Amino acid sequence: MSLPTFSVSEINSYIKRKFDTDMMLQSVIVSGEISNFSNHYKTGHLYFSLKDDTAAIKCVMFNRQAARLKFTPEDGMKVLVFGRIAVFERDGVYQIYAEAMEPDGAGALAAAFEQLKKRLAAQGLFDEAHKKKLPFFPKRIGVVTSPTGAAVQDVFNVTGRRFPLADIVFCPVTVQGPTAPADMIDALERLQRLGDIDVIILGRGGGSMEDLWCFNDELLARAVYDCTVPVISAVGHETDFTICDFVSDLRAPTPSAAAELAVPDLSSLLMECASLSDRLYGAYQRRIEGERRRLELLLSARNFTDPGRFFDAEKHETAMLTQRLKAAGERYLSGQKTLLARTVASLESLNPLSVLLRGYAAVSAGDKIIGSVKEIEVDQDIDITMADGVLNCRVLNKREDNNG
């Protein structure tokens, strides 16, 4: 009996059908350490092997699935690969066709965390200049957390005790698992659309790194960064840090601490207001008392007890000015008298009457003064003015002085 002969292609095709019909191999989760990692930059496909202490298996992740990775695979990183096992018929090689991959164990998670942290920091998502200040008196507070955990009750209790005037808008979400990032992103968007939220608290109680891993999601981190409302990240306990802590506007170690940071303590404010009121009243009383003593001191001064003394200097000054003015007036009048006497004397020397007193006379005909014999005709009436009167005369004859 002779055995049938098969070609290589037939054998590979047969084996491939076996793999493809084995339902167990259609959906597997394989844990292992990455080795021989290669990123085909032109296509975006990832090629690597998964190994443990005794064996290895080839893996491929095509670019569409690789684009959804939230970390950068590296040699030596422990991961969980989700996918199917099938045969690459051309080479006769079976391999894992990876649909998804995530770090496995605290060491791998820590490496993925540091990778994302470094990348987002380089892009400026952690810059202090971008962080928004919290309002001092928030009217409405958005809370994004699980409805079943203790975190929401802590926030309600602390807020109600410290500042019962604020309203709380609660958006229940899942805070663990693969759907948690999308739930929280949706809650942030809904709170922003309300338009009257003053601050948002995003968080949950403590847990392992795996439990808190959804808060290291890159899309969630970018949603917190882009949020128009100030966000307080309150994830886990004081020693727990997530990417949301770095990208948020303020990080609180616990949800209770976040509530304390979000609202002021009303009782403390009232006590402070009372203290300030007392201090203000005391300051006014001290000011009034000081001004009263100052007024008493001013009123006890001699200028107020003896008002007349206040004008003594002015009186003395006025008397001196009056005396100086009188002396100046007398000197001025004396000078004017002397000047007047000189002027009168000068005018007197020019007075025609003075000439008449010395025996001379003035001859006039009507209003005209006669200064020459030639101006008078015989039988003309003339007036002769002397010092003590006027003579009315008629010219009987005239004799001219030929030497004149």
C-alpha positions as CSV (number, residue, x, y, z in Angstrom):
1,M,0.0,0.0,0.0
2,S,1.6,3.3,-1.1
3,L,1.2,6.6,0.8
4,P,-0.3,9.6,-1.0
5,T,2.1,12.4,-2.0
6,F,1.3,16.0,-1.1
7,S,2.8,19.3,-2.1
8,V,4.1,21.8,0.4
9,S,1.2,24.1,-0.3
10,E,-1.3,21.3,0.3
11,I,0.2,20.4,3.6
12,N,0.3,24.1,4.7
13,S,-3.3,24.6,3.6
14,Y,-4.4,21.5,5.4
15,I,-2.7,22.6,8.6
16,K,-4.2,26.1,8.3
17,R,-7.7,24.6,8.0
18,K,-7.1,22.7,11.2
19,F,-6.1,25.8,13.0
20,D,-9.0,27.8,11.6
21,T,-11.6,25.3,12.7
22,D,-10.2,24.9,16.2
23,M,-12.5,27.3,18.2
24,M,-10.0,27.3,21.1
25,L,-7.4,29.0,18.9
26,Q,-9.8,31.7,17.6
27,S,-9.7,33.7,20.8
28,V,-6.8,33.4,23.1
29,I,-5.0,35.4,25.7
30,V,-1.3,34.7,25.9
31,S,1.1,35.9,28.5
32,G,4.8,36.3,27.8
33,E,7.8,38.5,27.4
34,I,8.4,40.5,24.2
35,S,11.6,39.6,22.3
36,N,12.9,40.4,18.8
37,F,10.5,43.4,18.6
38,S,10.3,45.2,15.3
39,N,8.2,48.1,14.3
40,H,7.7,48.2,10.5
41,Y,7.7,52.0,10.1
42,K,6.5,52.0,6.5
43,T,3.4,49.9,7.2
44,G,2.9,50.4,10.9
45,H,2.8,46.6,11.5
46,L,4.4,45.2,14.7
47,Y,6.4,42.0,14.6
48,F,7.7,40.3,17.7
49,S,7.9,37.0,19.6
50,L,6.4,36.1,23.0
51,K,8.5,33.8,25.1
52,D,8.6,32.3,28.5
53,D,11.3,30.2,30.2
54,T,11.1,27.3,27.7
55,A,9.3,28.3,24.5
56,A,8.5,31.2,22.1
57,I,5.8,32.0,19.6
58,K,5.8,34.5,16.8
59,C,3.3,37.4,16.8
60,V,2.1,40.0,14.4
61,M,-0.1,43.1,15.1
62,F,-1.3,45.0,12.1
63,N,-1.3,48.7,11.9
64,R,-5.0,49.3,12.6
65,Q,-4.7,47.4,15.9
66,A,-1.3,48.8,16.7
67,A,-2.6,52.4,16.4
68,R,-4.9,51.7,19.4
69,L,-2.1,50.7,21.8
70,K,-1.8,52.9,24.8
71,F,1.9,52.1,25.3
72,T,5.0,51.4,23.3
73,P,6.0,47.7,23.3
74,E,9.7,47.0,24.1
75,D,11.9,44.0,24.3
76,G,11.8,42.5,27.8
77,M,8.3,43.9,28.6
78,K,5.8,41.4,30.0
79,V,2.5,41.7,28.2
80,L,-0.9,40.0,27.7
81,V,-1.7,39.5,24.0
82,F,-5.4,39.1,22.9
83,G,-6.0,37.5,19.5
84,R,-6.1,34.3,17.5
85,I,-3.6,31.7,16.5
86,A,-3.4,30.8,12.8
87,V,-1.0,29.6,10.2
88,F,0.8,31.8,7.8
89,E,0.3,29.5,4.9
90,R,3.2,30.7,2.7
91,D,5.9,30.0,5.2
92,G,4.1,27.2,7.1
93,V,4.5,29.1,10.3
94,Y,1.9,29.4,13.0
95,Q,1.7,32.7,14.9
96,I,-0.5,34.9,17.0
97,Y,-2.5,37.5,15.2
98,A,-2.8,40.1,18.0
99,E,-6.0,42.1,18.2
100,A,-5.0,43.9,21.5
101,M,-2.2,44.1,24.0
102,E,-1.6,45.5,27.4
103,P,1.2,45.4,30.0
104,D,1.2,42.4,32.3
105,G,2.3,42.9,35.9
106,A,3.4,45.9,37.9
107,G,6.7,46.3,36.2
108,A,5.2,46.4,32.7
109,L,2.5,48.7,33.8
110,A,5.1,51.0,35.4
111,A,7.0,51.1,32.2
112,A,3.9,51.9,30.2
113,F,3.0,54.6,32.7
114,E,6.5,56.2,32.4
115,Q,6.3,56.1,28.6
116,L,3.0,57.9,28.5
117,K,4.0,60.4,31.2
118,K,7.2,61.3,29.4
119,R,5.4,61.8,26.1
120,L,2.5,63.9,27.4
121,A,5.0,66.0,29.4
122,A,7.0,66.7,26.3
123,Q,3.7,67.9,24.6
124,G,3.1,70.4,27.4
125,L,0.0,68.7,29.0
126,F,1.5,69.0,32.5
127,D,2.6,72.7,32.2
128,E,1.6,74.9,35.2
129,A,0.7,77.8,32.9
130,H,-2.2,75.8,31.5
131,K,-3.7,74.9,34.9
132,K,-6.9,76.8,35.9
133,K,-7.5,78.3,39.3
134,L,-10.3,77.0,41.4
135,P,-13.2,79.4,42.3
136,F,-13.3,80.4,45.9
137,F,-17.1,80.1,46.2
138,P,-18.2,77.4,43.8
139,K,-22.0,77.3,43.3
140,R,-22.2,73.9,41.5
141,I,-19.7,71.0,41.7
142,G,-19.6,68.2,39.3
143,V,-18.6,64.8,40.7
144,V,-17.5,62.0,38.3
145,T,-17.0,58.7,40.1
146,S,-18.6,55.3,40.8
147,P,-22.1,55.3,42.3
148,T,-21.2,52.3,44.5
149,G,-17.9,53.3,46.0
150,A,-17.2,55.2,49.2
151,A,-15.7,58.1,47.2
152,V,-19.0,59.7,46.3
153,Q,-20.3,59.5,49.9
154,D,-17.0,61.1,51.1
155,V,-17.4,64.0,48.7
156,F,-21.1,64.5,49.6
157,N,-20.3,64.3,53.4
158,V,-17.3,66.7,53.3
159,T,-19.0,69.2,51.0
160,G,-22.2,69.2,53.0
161,R,-20.3,69.7,56.2
162,R,-17.9,72.4,54.9
163,F,-20.0,74.4,52.4
164,P,-23.7,73.3,52.3
165,L,-24.5,76.3,50.0
166,A,-23.0,74.4,47.0
167,D,-25.0,72.1,44.8
168,I,-23.5,68.8,43.6
169,V,-24.2,67.4,40.1
170,F,-23.3,63.7,40.3
171,C,-22.4,61.8,37.1
172,P,-22.1,58.1,37.9
173,V,-19.5,56.2,35.9
174,T,-17.4,53.0,35.9
175,V,-14.0,53.6,37.3
176,Q,-12.3,50.3,36.5
177,G,-12.0,48.2,33.4
178,P,-11.8,48.8,29.6
179,T,-15.0,50.9,29.4
180,A,-14.1,53.3,32.2
181,P,-12.2,55.9,30.2
182,A,-15.0,56.3,27.7
183,D,-17.5,56.7,30.5
184,M,-15.5,59.3,32.3
185,I,-14.8,61.2,29.0
186,D,-18.6,61.3,28.3
187,A,-19.3,62.5,31.9
188,L,-16.8,65.4,31.5
189,E,-18.4,66.4,28.2
190,R,-21.9,66.4,29.7
191,L,-20.9,68.5,32.7
192,Q,-19.2,71.1,30.4
193,R,-22.4,71.3,28.3
194,L,-24.4,72.3,31.3
195,G,-22.5,75.5,31.4
196,D,-22.9,76.4,35.1
197,I,-20.4,73.9,36.7
198,D,-17.7,75.7,38.6
199,V,-15.4,72.8,39.4
200,I,-15.3,69.0,38.7
201,I,-14.0,66.3,41.0
202,L,-12.8,63.2,39.1
203,G,-11.7,60.1,41.0
204,R,-12.2,57.0,43.0
205,G,-10.9,55.2,46.1
206,G,-7.7,53.3,46.3
207,G,-6.7,50.0,44.6
208,S,-3.9,48.2,42.9
209,M,-2.1,49.7,39.9
210,E,-4.3,47.5,37.7
211,D,-7.4,48.8,39.3
212,L,-6.4,52.4,38.7
213,W,-5.0,51.9,35.2
214,C,-8.0,53.4,33.5
215,F,-7.0,56.8,34.9
216,N,-3.7,56.4,32.8
217,D,-5.7,56.4,29.6
218,E,-4.3,58.9,27.1
219,L,-7.7,59.9,25.7
220,L,-9.0,60.5,29.2
221,A,-5.9,62.6,30.0
222,R,-6.4,64.7,26.9
223,A,-10.1,65.2,27.8
224,V,-9.1,66.4,31.3
225,Y,-6.5,68.8,29.7
226,D,-9.1,70.2,27.3
227,C,-11.8,70.6,29.9
228,T,-13.0,74.2,30.2
229,V,-14.0,73.7,33.8
230,P,-11.2,73.3,36.5
231,V,-10.7,69.6,37.3
232,I,-9.5,68.1,40.6
233,S,-8.1,64.6,40.2
234,A,-8.6,62.5,43.3
235,V,-7.6,58.9,42.5
236,G,-6.7,56.3,45.1
237,H,-4.7,57.1,48.2
238,E,-2.0,59.7,48.9
239,T,0.8,57.5,47.5
240,D,-1.1,56.7,44.2
241,F,-0.3,58.7,41.1
242,T,-2.0,58.5,37.7
243,I,-1.6,60.4,34.5
244,C,-4.9,62.3,35.3
245,D,-3.2,63.6,38.5
246,F,-0.5,65.3,36.4
247,V,-2.7,66.7,33.7
248,S,-5.5,68.0,36.0
249,D,-5.7,71.5,37.3
250,L,-5.2,70.2,40.9
251,R,-4.3,66.9,42.4
252,A,-5.9,65.7,45.7
253,P,-4.6,62.6,47.6
254,T,-8.1,61.3,48.2
255,P,-11.7,62.1,47.2
256,S,-12.3,63.6,50.7
257,A,-9.3,65.8,50.3
258,A,-10.6,66.9,46.9
259,A,-13.9,68.0,48.4
260,E,-12.0,70.0,51.0
261,L,-10.0,71.7,48.3
262,A,-13.1,72.4,46.2
263,V,-15.1,74.3,48.8
264,P,-14.2,76.6,51.7
265,D,-15.2,75.9,55.3
266,L,-18.3,78.0,55.9
267,S,-18.0,77.9,59.7
268,S,-14.4,79.0,59.5
269,L,-15.4,81.8,57.1
270,L,-18.1,83.0,59.5
271,M,-15.6,82.9,62.4
272,E,-13.1,84.8,60.4
273,C,-15.7,87.4,59.4
274,A,-16.7,87.9,63.0
275,S,-13.0,88.2,64.0
276,L,-12.4,90.8,61.2
277,S,-15.6,92.7,62.3
278,D,-14.2,92.8,65.9
279,R,-10.8,93.9,64.7
280,L,-12.4,96.6,62.5
281,Y,-14.6,97.9,65.3
282,G,-11.5,98.0,67.6
283,A,-9.5,99.8,65.0
284,Y,-12.2,102.4,64.6
285,Q,-12.5,102.8,68.4
286,R,-8.7,103.3,68.7
287,R,-8.8,105.8,65.8
288,I,-11.6,107.8,67.3
289,E,-9.9,107.8,70.8
290,G,-6.6,108.9,69.2
291,E,-8.3,111.7,67.3
292,R,-10.2,112.8,70.5
293,R,-7.0,113.1,72.4
294,R,-5.4,115.0,69.5
295,L,-8.3,117.4,69.5
296,E,-8.1,117.9,73.2
297,L,-4.4,118.6,72.9
298,L,-5.0,121.2,70.1
299,L,-7.8,122.9,72.1
300,S,-5.5,123.2,75.1
301,A,-2.9,125.1,73.1
302,R,-2.5,128.8,73.9
303,N,-3.8,129.9,70.5
304,F,-7.2,128.5,71.6
305,T,-7.1,129.4,75.3
306,D,-5.9,133.0,74.5
307,P,-7.3,133.9,71.1
308,G,-6.1,137.5,71.3
309,R,-2.5,136.3,71.4
310,F,-3.1,134.7,68.0
311,F,-3.5,138.2,66.5
312,D,-0.7,140.0,68.4
313,A,1.9,139.4,65.7
314,E,-0.5,140.5,63.1
315,K,-1.4,143.7,65.0
316,H,2.3,144.5,65.5
317,E,2.9,144.0,61.8
318,T,-0.1,146.1,60.9
319,A,1.1,149.0,63.1
320,M,4.6,148.9,61.6
321,L,3.2,148.9,58.1
322,T,0.8,151.8,59.0
323,Q,3.7,153.8,60.4
324,R,5.9,153.1,57.4
325,L,3.0,154.0,55.0
326,K,2.4,157.3,56.9
327,A,6.1,158.3,56.8
328,A,6.2,157.4,53.1
329,G,3.1,159.5,52.4
330,E,4.5,162.5,54.3
331,R,7.8,162.3,52.3
332,Y,5.8,162.1,49.1
333,L,3.6,165.1,50.0
334,S,6.7,167.2,51.0
335,G,8.4,166.4,47.7
336,Q,5.2,167.3,45.8
337,K,4.9,170.6,47.7
338,T,8.5,171.5,46.8
339,L,7.9,170.7,43.2
340,L,4.7,172.7,43.1
341,A,6.5,175.8,44.6
342,R,9.1,175.6,41.9
343,T,6.5,175.3,39.2
344,V,4.5,178.3,40.6
345,A,7.6,180.4,40.7
346,S,8.4,179.5,37.1
347,L,4.9,180.3,36.0
348,E,4.9,183.5,38.0
349,S,8.0,184.7,36.2
350,L,6.0,184.2,32.9
351,N,2.8,186.0,34.2
352,P,2.1,189.1,32.2
353,L,0.6,190.7,35.3
354,S,3.9,190.6,37.0
355,V,5.3,192.7,34.1
356,L,2.4,195.2,34.5
357,L,3.2,195.6,38.2
358,R,6.5,196.9,37.2
359,G,4.9,199.8,35.3
360,Y,4.3,198.4,31.9
361,A,1.0,198.3,30.0
362,A,-0.5,196.0,27.4
363,V,-2.2,197.5,24.3
364,S,-5.1,195.6,22.6
365,A,-7.6,196.3,19.9
366,G,-10.6,194.0,20.5
367,D,-9.2,190.6,21.2
368,K,-5.9,191.2,19.5
369,I,-2.8,192.2,21.4
370,I,-1.0,195.1,19.6
371,G,2.7,194.6,19.5
372,S,3.6,197.3,16.9
373,V,2.7,200.9,16.1
374,K,2.2,199.7,12.5
375,E,-0.8,197.7,13.6
376,I,-2.8,200.8,14.8
377,E,-4.4,203.4,12.7
378,V,-5.2,207.0,13.7
379,D,-8.7,207.5,15.2
380,Q,-8.7,203.7,16.1
381,D,-10.0,202.8,19.5
382,I,-7.7,200.8,21.6
383,D,-7.5,199.4,25.2
384,I,-4.5,200.0,27.4
385,T,-4.4,197.4,30.2
386,M,-2.4,198.4,33.3
387,A,-1.8,196.7,36.6
388,D,-4.8,198.3,38.3
389,G,-7.2,198.7,35.4
390,V,-8.0,199.3,31.7
391,L,-8.0,202.6,29.7
392,N,-10.2,203.0,26.7
393,C,-8.4,205.4,24.3
394,R,-8.5,206.7,20.7
395,V,-5.4,207.3,18.7
396,L,-5.1,210.9,17.7
397,N,-1.7,210.6,16.1
398,K,1.0,208.0,15.8
399,R,4.8,208.3,15.4
400,E,6.8,205.4,14.2
401,D,10.3,204.7,15.3
402,N,12.3,204.3,12.2
403,N,15.0,202.5,14.1
404,G,12.5,199.7,15.1
